[in-house]
């Protein structure tokens, strides 16, 4: 039976806090660099915990340290699985491999529940730290993703009655010229009705001001997606048109710096990027 004393309390609290901190960093922190750098930093942390477990003469601290490593290692495994969008089969296979390694590692423990000497653990920490530093340097020097907008020349508006019918007006091509996987942070794009759209203004309820046709663009990218090294992904950009008599109509598409103020001439769709720090309202 474990004896509950001040030493047990502090050991348990330290292990709990270290585990929670590692899990939060792995799962919740939106790291500004490549996921590979994030993983490397977590490995440095785990190597530091491993060094503590191999140096201490406190059996209880050693066991708790192993618990921190196993819990954090599992979270890191699922982070890698998500990074490469692996399915159920690779996930299950990976978990079985981890289980086998844990059983095998148990046979490597000496009488003091240690795997290696303190000196070897220090060498391991130094090697992992050097590796993490190299990954960080490569990450910073190689830059990040390249985003390229490829609009269509014109679009035929889809039916508006089913699923708020959206029509494709272009693509966003995200290229990764770096040797590390990178997290996608798609720019914000919007569309507006440029030119004279009066023929497509939706009807207004009696007694209310006249409504104007409005558009809303959307980049069809998923949540927390990544582009692998030297790879590329293509995300469709669609537009929803809130107007009357637009189904089956074709409109040309032009990229602009912002929504044009000109309300005359042939109606067209203006597609433009909206800065992250600026809101863009559209009528519904």
Protein Blocks (a to p, Z undefined) as FASTA:
>chain_A
ZZddfklmmmmmmmmmmmmmmmmmmmmmccfbdfklmmmmmmmmmmmmmmmmmmpmcfkl
mmmmmmmmmmmmmmmmmmmmmmnopafklmmmmmmmmmmmmmmmmmmpcfkopabdfklm
mmmmmmmmmmmmmmmmmmmmnopadddddddfbdcdddfkggpiacdfbdcddddfbfbd
cdddddddddddehjfklmcccddehiacddddddddddddehiacdehiacdddddddd
ddehkgopacdddddfbdcfbfgdjdddddddddfkbccdddZZ
